[in-house]
């Protein structure tokens, strides 16, 4: 497969067929991410038993721990760990609130216990009455019992600036639950409002199942339920834009700058995990520029992102929701999680079901912003490419295997056998790292490639329309 493969992921999570697929960077499969889309409501039995599941598509038993919330799982990655798609979970693996859960044994059992407080009274009298008196007890003050006191009136002061509470108050009105159905499956994911005239950003894997005659319903925090239509989508970056008509009092988000995000800073994730709308979780940025392959087959890089890694809890249904900083600015879009296979038997999970391991991935908002604007302006997205097939180099880096005539790679002087170890100041450890670094940038942007022999090459990145079926 080639680096500039604009092929779209089809419904059911399979790569979309068609002559329009024009790959450009062959890479042995890298770590895979599982899309975080919505929970699967009616999985189809004919779906292939793949570890990758896409938002709104049927998730099969995962053979790998990487999952992208809401995307169809594909084959195994040769390099790295695959991911589960949190977007869609099979109905058989879902747990409904109020449903009887299987009992757990051993150390994992949740035990409701009662702490026994032993009151030892020594010396003279005094008894238990000494506890239920006011500070004035020495002078015969009246007794105090919390149960007898009135509840305080509602607090009118706002949450402290920079707190998770204040971020939740600011961003929650902009977060949307997307209920998606199509011929193949049904699912649920998240999105966030971009404009007061109805544009909403989400993941491609959340809405792709509805691309051909399906339906999308947007559910807003104030209870509004409005039909939405797909404006455009890009499977290579897992970004899509939908639009609603007739929704009132929409609250657009404020977009931040993902280039200024730092490891260790606090972040807050929003979405509808397991159909629990309005869920807010908090954590930190665990890593940056993490190459993650989410979705696609084992032989391509359909979706390779240079992701923001976070330990904020992200689960199926969170896909497409915003990841924000403590100023309430969106710095990423929740898209994938690392999720080892469950051993089964605990917390209502079944064997092979995706479980949150505290490692989630978000598409940097600068990349998502560029793609979303292009979709809104033209209805299509442009894929950035260099025009060379690549694979993992044994000593580290991305090995150039073949260069296409007339491509940006040829014009820059790259040749088969060259090994790229850096793009500008970003270290490239494998083929996926190079693909992610290229796709994060915009067409016509210039970059400096450092090769393993110490040479540097200046390249002007190319762009080509993404073909979707």
Secondary structure, DSSP 4 states (H G I P E B T S, - for coil): --TT--PPB-GGGPBPPSTT-----------EEEE-----SS--TTS---S-EETTS-----SSSEEEESEE--S--SSS--BB-TT---GGG---TTPPPPP--GGG------PPPP----SS--TGGGGSS-TTGGGTPPP--GGGSPPPPPP-SPPPTTSHHHHHHHHGGGEEEEEEE-SS-EEEEEEEE--TTSEEEE-HHHHGGGTTT-EEEEE-TTS-EEEEEEEEEETTTTEEEEEESS--S----EE--GGG--TT-EEEEEE-GGG-TTEEEEEEEEEEEEEEEESS-TT--SSEEEEEEE-S---TT-TT-EEE-TTSEEEEEEEEEE-PBP-SSSTT--TT-B---SEEEEEEHHHHHHHHHHHHHHS--EEEE-SEEEEE-TTSSEEEEEE-TTSHHHHHT--TT-EEEEETTEE--SHHHHHHHHHHSPTT-EEEEEETTS-EEEEEPEEEEPP--
